[in-house]
């Protein structure tokens, strides 16, 4: 009887142990499954992110730049500070770096050049001066020069800034201050003459279009305001050259 009882107890303990082991194994398996599941889910999420990013990279949309309201139209004359007077040939859309940009195509007759300027940068342009502004500029040209007693390099820099500002009154001041009258070719240094001619040509081209007269007539008006009698200067140079040739040895 005792043996039978012992055997029964052993069997019961074995069964209990087996059940406990099964439970432990089951728990471990569930844990493994859960961890594997979470890993798989993470991988799937990563794949989704990479796929979506790849898809975004593949789609190339041409962006359109924000454009301001066009203030100028083809055939209009404008002043661009760095180049002077120009005429708008057309307004067209150009693709720059994958972005569609509306641009003015401007022809600069003086430099024999074509330029492109985005419409949203049209603040750098200005319309031609009015006839009243031209008359005020002529008044400035007739006034007394205001020459500072500073070093020429500093004054030259100031004159250059005035020229590139594109402002008609600033241009008139440069022409007035660097004007030497009939002694233009004699008293001026090369750099002075260069700055004078640059400002003179720009103001001349603008005056010509505003006043709607020929270049020769515009030059006469400018030279009269500046008291530059170039014809008399040419005859003076010619007579001095003749005197030098005719002088006996």
C-alpha positions in Angstrom: 0.0 0.0 0.0 2.8 2.4 0.9 4.5 1.8 -2.5 1.3 2.5 -4.3 0.8 5.8 -2.5 4.4 6.8 -3.1 4.0 6.0 -6.8 0.8 8.1 -7.0 2.5 11.0 -5.3 5.4 10.8 -7.7 3.0 10.7 -10.7 1.2 13.8 -9.3 4.4 15.7 -8.8 5.6 14.8 -12.3 2.3 16.0 -13.7 2.5 19.3 -11.7 6.2 19.8 -12.8 5.2 19.1 -16.4 2.4 21.7 -16.2 4.7 24.3 -14.6 7.4 23.7 -17.2 4.7 24.0 -20.0 3.5 27.2 -18.5 7.0 28.6 -18.3 7.8 27.6 -21.9 4.5 29.1 -23.0 5.3 32.4 -21.3 8.7 32.5 -22.9 7.3 31.7 -26.3 4.7 34.5 -25.9 7.4 36.9 -24.9 9.5 36.0 -27.9 6.5 36.3 -30.2 5.7 39.7 -28.7 9.3 41.0 -29.0 9.6 39.7 -32.6 6.2 41.2 -33.4 7.3 44.6 -32.1 10.6 44.4 -34.0 8.7 43.5 -37.2 6.3 46.4 -36.6 9.2 48.8 -36.2 10.8 47.6 -39.4 7.5 48.0 -41.3 7.2 51.6 -39.9 10.8 52.3 -41.0 10.1 50.9 -44.4 6.9 53.0 -44.7 8.9 56.1 -43.8 11.7 55.4 -46.3 9.1 54.5 -49.0 7.2 57.7 -48.4 10.4 59.7 -48.5 11.6 58.0 -51.6 8.2 58.7 -53.3 8.5 62.4 -52.3 12.0 62.6 -53.8 10.9 61.0 -57.0 8.0 63.5 -57.6 9.6 66.7 -58.9 7.2 69.6 -58.9 8.3 72.8 -60.6 7.7 75.5 -58.0 6.5 78.9 -59.1 8.1 82.0 -57.5 5.8 84.5 -56.0 5.6 87.4 -58.4 4.6 91.0 -57.8 2.2 92.9 -60.0 4.0 93.9 -63.2 4.7 97.7 -63.2 6.3 97.8 -66.6 5.3 96.4 -70.0 7.3 95.7 -73.3 8.7 98.8 -75.0 8.7 100.8 -71.8 12.0 102.6 -71.0 13.4 102.1 -67.5 16.5 103.0 -65.5 18.6 100.2 -64.0 21.2 101.8 -61.7 24.1 99.7 -62.7 23.6 100.0 -66.5 21.6 103.2 -67.0 18.7 103.5 -69.4 17.2 100.4 -71.0 14.2 99.2 -72.9 12.0 96.3 -71.9 11.8 93.9 -74.8 9.5 91.2 -73.3 8.2 89.7 -70.1 8.7 85.9 -70.1 8.8 82.9 -67.7 12.2 81.3 -67.2 13.1 78.2 -65.3 15.9 79.0 -62.9 17.1 76.2 -60.6 13.8 74.3 -61.1 11.7 77.3 -60.2 9.6 79.2 -62.7 10.4 82.9 -62.6 8.8 85.7 -64.5 11.5 88.0 -65.9 11.9 91.3 -67.7 14.2 91.1 -70.7 15.9 94.5 -70.9 18.0 95.9 -73.7 20.8 98.4 -72.8 21.7 100.2 -76.0 24.7 102.0 -74.5 26.4 98.7 -73.4 25.0 96.7 -76.3 23.8 94.1 -73.7 20.7 92.2 -72.7 19.7 91.7 -69.1 17.2 89.5 -67.2 15.5 90.8 -64.1 12.9 88.9 -62.1 9.6 90.7 -61.8 9.7 90.5 -58.0 13.0 92.4 -58.1 11.5 95.3 -60.1 12.1 97.6 -57.1 15.6 98.0 -58.5 14.1 99.7 -61.6 12.8 103.1 -61.8 10.7 104.8 -64.5 12.2 107.6 -66.7 12.3 111.1 -65.1 9.5 113.5 -65.8 10.1 116.7 -67.7 10.0 118.7 -64.4 12.8 116.5 -63.0 14.8 117.0 -66.2 14.4 120.8 -65.8 15.5 120.6 -62.2 18.5 118.6 -63.2 19.4 121.3 -65.8 19.2 123.8 -63.0 21.6 121.7 -60.9 24.0 121.5 -63.9 24.0 125.3 -64.1 24.7 125.8 -60.4 28.1 126.3 -58.9 30.2 123.1 -58.3 30.5 121.8 -54.8 34.0 120.2 -54.6 35.1 118.8 -51.2 38.7 119.2 -50.1 39.1 115.5 -49.4 41.4 113.0 -51.1 40.6 112.1 -54.7 40.2 108.4 -53.9 37.5 109.1 -51.4 35.7 111.6 -53.7 35.9 109.2 -56.6 34.2 106.5 -54.5 31.4 109.0 -53.6 31.0 109.9 -57.3 30.8 106.2 -58.2 28.1 105.6 -55.6 26.1 108.5 -56.9 26.4 107.2 -60.5 25.3 103.7 -59.6 22.4 105.0 -57.4 20.6 105.7 -60.7 19.1 108.9 -59.2 18.8 111.7 -61.8 19.8 114.5 -59.4 22.8 112.6 -58.1 24.0 112.1 -61.8 23.5 115.8 -62.4 25.6 116.7 -59.3 28.5 114.4 -60.5 28.4 116.0 -64.0 28.4 119.5 -62.5 31.2 118.8 -60.0 33.5 117.1 -62.6 32.8 119.5 -65.4 35.8 121.6 -66.5 34.2 123.6 -69.2 36.4 124.3 -72.2 39.4 122.9 -70.4 38.0 119.4 -70.1 40.8 117.6 -71.9 43.6 119.6 -70.3 42.8 119.9 -66.6 41.2 116.5 -65.8 43.0 113.3 -64.8 42.1 110.1 -66.6 40.0 108.7 -63.7 38.1 112.1 -63.4 37.4 112.0 -67.1 36.2 108.4 -66.9 33.7 109.2 -64.2 32.6 112.4 -65.9 31.9 110.7 -69.2 30.1 107.8 -67.5 27.7 110.2 -65.7 27.4 112.5 -68.7 26.4 109.6 -71.1 23.8 108.3 -68.6 22.2 111.7 -68.1 22.4 112.4 -71.9 20.5 109.2 -72.8 17.8 109.8 -70.3 17.3 113.5 -71.3 17.2 112.5 -75.0 14.3 110.0 -74.5 12.3 112.3 -72.1 12.7 115.4 -74.2 12.1 113.3 -77.4 14.8 115.1 -79.4 18.0 114.0 -81.3 21.2 113.2 -79.5 22.9 116.2 -81.0 20.2 118.6 -79.8 20.4 117.0 -76.3 24.1 117.5 -76.2 23.8 121.1 -77.2 21.4 121.7 -74.3 23.6 119.9 -71.8 26.8 121.7 -73.0 25.0 125.0 -72.8 24.0 124.3 -69.2 27.6 123.3 -68.4 29.1 126.2 -70.4 31.1 123.7 -72.5 31.8 125.2 -75.9 33.4 122.1 -77.4 33.4 123.5 -81.0 35.5 126.5 -79.8 37.8 124.1 -78.0 38.3 122.0 -81.2 39.1 125.1 -83.2 41.5 126.3 -80.5 43.4 123.0 -80.5 43.5 123.0 -84.4 44.9 126.5 -84.4 47.6 125.7 -81.8 48.6 122.6 -83.8 48.9 124.7 -87.0 51.0 127.3 -85.2 53.4 124.5 -84.0 53.7 123.2 -87.6 54.2 126.6 -89.2 56.8 127.8 -86.6 60.2 128.2 -88.5 63.1 126.1 -87.2 
